[in-house]
Amino acid sequence: MGRFQTRLARLPHEYSTWLGPGHTVPNGDPPAPFDATTKLCGTLLLSALSLRPETQRVPVGDQVVDIWTLWPLHADEMEHKLAHGTDALLDQFERAQVSDVVDPARPSAIPPPRKKRFGIF
């Protein structure tokens, strides 16, 4: 994920944009896993659950720097967020007990689609 983090840090400068909470960034197009040990292939910028709120804003001179966490995502989680919004994805994270502590082996928080029974359900 190291090269991805470098690309992520350069992204606002290269594309004259900004990154903030709720933004998703895929690892390529189409999104590719960060390495062979995981299916995680993108990130969501959010505040950290594992840090105290007072440590997430750092004074630097006369400015304040906000500290964001990269939450690794599966491809279907990125699709869910784009289709339904950040809050809907966070609801799925809560149901699946996903946290900001990285687990390369964690399953997707998006439940698989239900199979139709007899073509009607």
N, C-alpha and C positions, 0 to 999 in steps of 0.2 A: 504494500500500500504506500510505501515511501515515495515512489515516483508519482503516484496519483496525487498525493498531498502536495507535492511540488507543483504539479500542473494546476491543482485547485488554487493554490496561492497565487499563481500567475494569471489565472483566468480573468479576474477583474481588470487587470492592467492590459492584457492582450485584446480584450473585447470591449473595453470602455464601459464596463458594467459594474455591478456590485453583488455581493453575496450576503444573505441575511437569513434569519430564522425561517424555516419552512422551505428553503430552496433545496431542490434535489439536483444532484450532479451524477450522471452515469459514468461508468468507466469505459468510455469509448462509445461508438455507434456502429453496430448494436452493442449494448453493455456486455462486457466480458468479465468473468470472475477475476478478482484481484490476484489470485494464484491458484494452483492446482488443488489446494487443500480446502477450498471453500466455494460456495455458489454465490456468495455475496459479490455484487457487481456495481454498486453505486452507493451514494451517501445522501443523507438528509441532515441539514444543519439545524441544530436545536440547542437549547441550553442543556447543561449537564444535570442529570438527577443525582449523580454521585458527588457533586461538589456543593458546598454551602453557597447560598446565594451571594453572600458578601465577597466570595472569591471569584465570582464570574464577571466582575467589573474591576479593572485595574487602572488606577490613576497613573498617567504618564505625562509629566509636566502639567500643562494646563488643560489636558484632554483626558477622556476616560476611554479605555479600550475594553470592548465587550469580548468575553471569551466564549466561543461556541464549541460545541462538540459535534464531531462527525459520527453520525449513527449509520453504520453500514446497512445496506438494503439488498434484498433479493429483487430480481427483475419484476416479479409480480407485485411486490410492495411498491415499487416506483410507479408501476402502471395504476395501481389502486389509488395512490396519492394524487396522481395527475387527473384521474377520472372523478374522484370523490373529495379531494382536499386533504390537507394535513390533519385536521381534526379526526376525520374518518380513519386515517391510518393510525393515528395515536390511540384511537379506540381499539383497533385491532391489536396494537402493541400491548395495551393494558390487558386485554383478554388473554393474550398469549404470554404475558409476563416478560415481555422484552424490555431490557434496560439499556443504558448507555455503556455498560461493560461489554466489550466486544467478545463474542463467542463465534469463531469462524464456522463452527459446526451447527449453529442454531438453525432450526427449520424456519421456513417462512411463517409469518404471522397471519397470512391470508389463507383462510380455509379453502380446501379444494372445492370445486363446484360439485353440487349434489348431482348424483346420477338420477336420471329420470326413470321412474318405474312404470312400466306399461305405457310409456310415451306420454303420460299425463301429469306426473309430479316432478 
